[in-house]
């Protein structure tokens, strides 16, 4: 005779929508600073960093451009690209790591 399988679903997580709102704000910042983001995207092609999918990079741009400090650093990198290539690569990889954590949290939600 046939076997009966019980499928356990993971418990539904209570979510107040805060993660989605944070991501929406980050993407809004990225859109408001689109000119800088485009220049930054072109610069990132020169950086010695890994290659990542577009969605992840858009999220990382949003994180980087969300604060005045991040925007200021990005502008500085673009003013003297060779001088800041190492710093930019290190900082961008760190921001990409944060973006990956957010992506994982969204997948788990």
C-alpha angles and dihedrals in degrees: 000000000000125000124240117226125197115210114206114207120204113258114268111255119227106238125183091196094252094129091054091048091051091051092047090053092048092051090047090055090049090052094047090053096041096135092056090043092054092050090046092050090054091048092050090061086068096048121101094241135121122272116256136181120271096249092055092047092050089053091048090051088053092052092047094048096042096088130052088234092055092048091048092052091048091051090049091052090051093050092057107015099174095047093054101035095110095045092046093050093051094046094045093050088053092051091047089054090055091047090052090055091053091048090051091049091052092050090051093049 
